[in-house]
Structure formats: structure tokens, C-alpha cells
Amino acid sequence: MPPTEKNEPEVWDSSSANKHATLETNETSKQSSDQEPIWIFGYGSLIWKTNFPYTKKLFGFIEGFTRRFWQGSVDHRGVPGNPGRVVTLIPREKEITWGVAYEVLPDSVPEVMAYLNHREKGGYTLHNVEFNPKDKSFINFSVYVYIATESNKQFLGDAPMADIAKQIAKSKGPSGENSEYVLRLAKAVREMGVYDGHLFDLEKLVSEELLNDRLKKVAKASDLKELHTLNKSLIPTDKDSDRQD
């Protein structure tokens, strides 16, 4: 059901969609048969790289979850044997996760869901949660969200933040550098005017890793240049051979 203005009598029944952190996996065919728009909640790359048609978007949050870089990625930001790390939602009482809800019209639902099911095939399943719009002229409403739970084989789980940053800084996959994912997500969330400690701390650590890597490459290039200059100075020239010592 789409959100409605507060002055309208129709309200969303929160009991039908497991308020807060309760999860229910939903068949995508159900959405395609509904004759009203659906809403998709994005909390990761969907915030800054949507790539599907939508008619409206709202900033807001869902309750009972926290965003964490605990999901492995071997199809987008890493490769088999060297997985990247991307975000998933971890159930946490009293926590909230900010993101964006996108309205998809009925005619576009089959196309959009087929695209998203393929995009999120690396361990994510579809769930239904309650969305709290930042714009308080709208009431809370139901959204669909993709979550990679601990049961999927690509789930990596927690690790020291420094280790996560190192893994991200060196990982790359078909969709690009893993570090790009972190930096663009942090920028998008910051532009929403909200704070995410885990994300922003990781952004800082990843940026430091990238800087250190660049400095090492510059130092190595400089060393090679100096070595090349030294080698040239050690090679006798014609002028040197003509000298009589």
C-alpha cells in the first residue's frame, strides 16, 4: 500500500507486515499481481545507484536493524577467493537504519523485481518491514527490502574494523572497486543529513588505506626512478672510455 497523507482516513495496518524487526520472506509473484504500487527500501547501493524506474522516493528509516558490512560479495565488489564486503541489515533492538524508499508502479513491478532479484542474487532474500518517512506529512507504510541473513553462504560476519577496511581497500569485482561502494554510500547517507557511526568510521579507515597504498606506490615509483638514475650514472660513456687514468 502506498503512503497516504495524514489527513486521509486510510492507514497502514502494521500488524500485517511485522512491525520493527520481524522478517517475512515474500514471493515476488505476489507483488506483480497486485494492482497498486509497491515500495522498495534501499539502504546500500540502491541509495546512489538505483538503475530501475520509480515514480517517487522518500527518505526515512526502518526500526530494529543496523547497517553492517558483514556480507561477502563475489559477484559485484569482489571475486571468488577474494570477496569484497557490502552491507546487509542485522537485527538490533532499538536501532534504526536510514535509507530511501522508492515507489514502483504496477506496470513496472515485474521488470523491476526481475532486475532486483538478479542484482541481489548473491545471498539476499526479500522481506517486508515498516518504513518511517522523514517527511512527517506521510504516515508509516510497508516496504520490501533485500536482506542477506546469516544463513546465506556468502555471509562473512563481524571482524575488526581495521581488517574490514583492509579487505575492502584491496577488493574489486565486476561492478568496480569495493572502496567506491563504501565512499559513495557514505557520501549519500551524509547528504541525507543523518549519522551512521559504522559506515562513517569505515569510510575513514578505507580512505586511510587507499592513501597509504598511493603513498607506497609513489615511494616505489620514486625509488625506481632513483635506481634508474643511479644505473645510468654507473654505465661508462664514450667520454669516460677516452679518459686516460
C-alpha positions as CSV (number, residue, x, y, z in Angstrom):
1,M,0.0,0.0,0.0
2,P,1.4,3.4,-0.9
3,P,1.8,6.1,1.9
4,T,-1.1,8.4,2.4
5,E,-1.3,11.9,3.7
6,K,-2.0,12.2,7.4
7,N,-5.4,13.9,6.8
8,E,-6.7,10.9,4.9
9,P,-8.6,8.2,6.8
10,E,-6.8,5.2,5.3
11,V,-3.9,3.9,7.4
12,W,-1.4,1.1,7.0
13,D,-2.1,-1.9,9.3
14,S,1.4,-2.5,10.9
15,S,0.3,-5.9,12.2
16,S,0.1,-7.3,8.7
17,A,3.8,-6.6,8.0
18,N,5.6,-7.5,11.2
19,K,6.4,-4.1,12.8
20,H,10.0,-3.4,13.7
21,A,12.4,-6.3,13.2
22,T,10.3,-9.3,12.3
23,L,11.1,-10.7,8.9
24,E,8.8,-12.5,6.4
25,T,10.1,-13.7,3.1
26,N,7.7,-12.8,0.3
27,E,7.1,-14.3,-3.1
28,T,7.9,-11.8,-5.8
29,S,5.0,-13.1,-7.9
30,K,2.6,-11.7,-5.3
31,Q,3.8,-8.1,-5.9
32,S,3.5,-8.4,-9.7
33,S,-0.2,-9.4,-9.4
34,D,-1.1,-6.5,-7.1
35,Q,-2.9,-3.7,-8.8
36,E,-1.3,-0.9,-6.8
37,P,2.3,0.4,-6.4
38,I,4.9,-1.2,-4.3
39,W,7.7,0.4,-2.4
40,I,11.3,-0.8,-2.3
41,F,13.6,0.2,0.6
42,G,17.3,0.8,-0.3
43,Y,20.0,1.1,2.4
44,G,23.1,0.2,0.4
45,S,24.0,0.8,-3.3
46,L,20.3,1.3,-4.1
47,I,20.6,4.7,-2.4
48,W,23.1,6.0,-5.0
49,K,22.8,3.5,-7.9
50,T,19.1,2.8,-8.4
51,N,19.0,1.7,-12.0
52,F,15.3,0.9,-12.1
53,P,12.2,3.1,-12.9
54,Y,10.4,4.6,-10.0
55,T,7.9,7.4,-9.6
56,K,8.6,8.7,-6.1
57,K,11.3,8.4,-3.5
58,L,11.2,9.2,0.2
59,F,14.0,9.4,2.8
60,G,13.3,7.6,6.0
61,F,14.3,4.7,8.3
62,I,13.3,1.3,9.4
63,E,13.4,0.2,13.0
64,G,15.0,-2.9,14.6
65,F,18.0,-3.1,12.2
66,T,21.5,-1.8,11.9
67,R,23.6,-1.5,8.7
68,R,26.8,-3.5,8.7
69,F,29.4,-4.5,6.1
70,W,29.1,-8.2,7.0
71,Q,28.0,-9.6,3.7
72,G,30.6,-11.0,1.3
73,S,30.4,-10.1,-2.4
74,V,31.9,-12.2,-5.1
75,D,29.6,-11.0,-7.9
76,H,29.8,-7.2,-7.6
77,R,32.6,-5.9,-5.4
78,G,34.8,-8.9,-5.2
79,V,35.5,-12.2,-6.9
80,P,35.5,-15.9,-5.7
81,G,38.5,-16.4,-3.5
82,N,38.8,-12.6,-2.8
83,P,35.3,-11.4,-1.7
84,G,34.5,-7.8,-1.1
85,R,32.3,-6.6,1.7
86,V,28.9,-4.9,1.2
87,V,26.1,-4.0,3.6
88,T,23.3,-6.1,5.0
89,L,20.8,-5.5,7.8
90,I,21.5,-7.0,11.2
91,P,18.6,-7.3,13.7
92,R,19.3,-5.0,16.6
93,E,16.6,-3.9,19.1
94,K,16.2,-0.1,19.4
95,E,18.4,0.5,16.4
96,I,17.3,2.3,13.2
97,T,18.7,2.3,9.6
98,W,18.2,5.2,7.3
99,G,17.7,4.8,3.6
100,V,15.4,5.6,0.7
101,A,12.0,4.1,-0.3
102,Y,11.2,4.0,-4.0
103,E,7.6,3.8,-5.4
104,V,7.3,1.4,-8.3
105,L,4.1,1.4,-10.4
106,P,2.2,-1.8,-11.1
107,D,3.1,-2.0,-14.8
108,S,6.8,-1.8,-13.8
109,V,6.8,-4.3,-11.0
110,P,7.6,-7.5,-13.0
111,E,10.5,-5.8,-14.7
112,V,11.8,-4.1,-11.6
113,M,11.5,-7.3,-9.4
114,A,13.3,-9.4,-12.1
115,Y,16.1,-6.9,-12.2
116,L,16.4,-6.7,-8.4
117,N,16.2,-10.4,-7.9
118,H,19.2,-10.8,-10.3
119,R,21.1,-7.9,-8.7
120,E,20.6,-9.2,-5.2
121,K,21.1,-12.8,-6.0
122,G,24.3,-13.1,-4.0
123,G,22.7,-14.1,-0.8
124,Y,19.9,-11.7,-0.4
125,T,16.2,-12.5,0.2
126,L,13.1,-10.4,0.1
127,H,11.4,-9.2,3.3
128,N,8.7,-6.9,4.4
129,V,9.2,-4.2,7.1
130,E,7.7,-0.9,8.2
131,F,9.1,2.3,6.8
132,N,9.1,5.6,8.8
133,P,9.2,8.6,6.3
134,K,11.4,11.6,7.3
135,D,8.6,13.7,5.8
136,K,6.0,13.6,8.6
137,S,3.2,14.5,6.2
138,F,3.2,10.8,5.4
139,I,2.3,8.0,7.7
140,N,4.4,4.9,8.1
141,F,3.9,2.2,5.5
142,S,5.1,-1.2,4.3
143,V,8.1,-1.6,2.1
144,Y,10.0,-4.5,0.6
145,V,13.7,-4.9,1.4
146,Y,16.5,-7.3,0.4
147,I,18.5,-8.7,3.4
148,A,21.4,-11.1,3.5
149,T,20.8,-13.1,6.6
150,E,23.4,-15.2,8.5
151,S,22.2,-18.4,6.8
152,N,23.5,-17.5,3.4
153,K,26.9,-18.9,2.3
154,Q,28.4,-15.6,1.5
155,F,27.8,-14.1,4.9
156,L,31.1,-13.0,6.4
157,G,30.0,-11.6,9.7
158,D,31.8,-9.3,12.1
159,A,35.6,-8.6,12.1
160,P,37.9,-5.8,13.5
161,M,37.1,-2.6,11.6
162,A,40.8,-2.3,10.5
163,D,40.6,-5.7,8.9
164,I,37.3,-4.9,7.2
165,A,38.9,-1.7,5.8
166,K,42.0,-3.6,4.5
167,Q,39.8,-6.2,2.8
168,I,37.6,-3.5,1.2
169,A,40.6,-1.4,0.1
170,K,42.1,-4.3,-1.9
171,S,38.9,-5.8,-3.3
172,K,37.5,-5.3,-6.8
173,G,34.7,-7.0,-8.7
174,P,32.6,-6.8,-11.9
175,S,30.8,-3.7,-10.5
176,G,34.0,-1.9,-9.6
177,E,36.3,-1.1,-6.6
178,N,34.9,-2.2,-3.3
179,S,36.2,1.1,-1.8
180,E,33.9,3.0,-4.3
181,Y,30.9,1.3,-2.8
182,V,31.9,2.5,0.7
183,L,32.8,6.0,-0.2
184,R,29.7,6.6,-2.4
185,L,27.4,5.1,0.2
186,A,28.9,7.3,3.0
187,K,28.5,10.4,0.8
188,A,24.9,9.6,0.0
189,V,24.0,8.9,3.7
190,R,25.8,12.1,4.8
191,E,23.8,14.1,2.3
192,M,20.6,12.8,3.8
193,G,21.6,14.6,7.0
194,V,21.9,11.5,9.2
195,Y,24.7,9.8,11.1
196,D,25.9,6.3,10.7
197,G,28.9,5.5,13.0
198,H,29.8,2.2,11.5
199,L,29.7,3.5,8.0
200,F,31.5,6.8,8.6
201,D,34.2,5.1,10.7
202,L,34.8,2.6,7.9
203,E,34.8,5.4,5.4
204,K,37.7,7.0,7.3
205,L,39.6,3.7,7.6
206,V,39.2,2.8,4.0
207,S,40.3,6.3,2.9
208,E,43.4,5.9,5.0
209,E,44.1,2.5,3.5
210,L,43.8,4.0,0.0
211,L,46.0,6.9,0.9
212,N,48.7,4.6,2.3
213,D,48.6,2.5,-0.8
214,R,49.0,5.5,-3.0
215,L,52.0,6.7,-0.9
216,K,53.6,3.3,-1.2
217,K,53.2,3.3,-5.0
218,V,54.6,6.9,-5.2
219,A,57.6,5.9,-3.0
220,K,58.1,2.7,-5.1
221,A,58.0,4.8,-8.3
222,S,60.4,7.3,-6.8
223,D,62.8,4.5,-5.8
224,L,62.7,3.0,-9.2
225,K,63.4,6.4,-10.8
226,E,66.4,6.9,-8.4
227,L,67.6,3.4,-9.2
228,H,67.3,4.1,-12.9
229,T,69.3,7.3,-12.5
230,L,71.9,5.6,-10.5
231,N,72.3,2.8,-13.0
232,K,72.7,5.3,-15.8
233,S,75.5,7.0,-13.8
234,L,77.3,3.7,-13.5
235,I,77.3,2.9,-17.2
236,P,80.5,4.1,-18.8
237,T,80.1,6.6,-21.6
238,D,82.2,7.1,-24.7
239,K,83.8,10.1,-23.0
240,D,84.6,8.0,-19.9
241,S,86.4,5.4,-22.1
242,D,88.5,8.1,-23.8
243,R,89.9,9.2,-20.5
244,Q,93.4,8.1,-19.6
245,D,93.9,7.5,-15.9
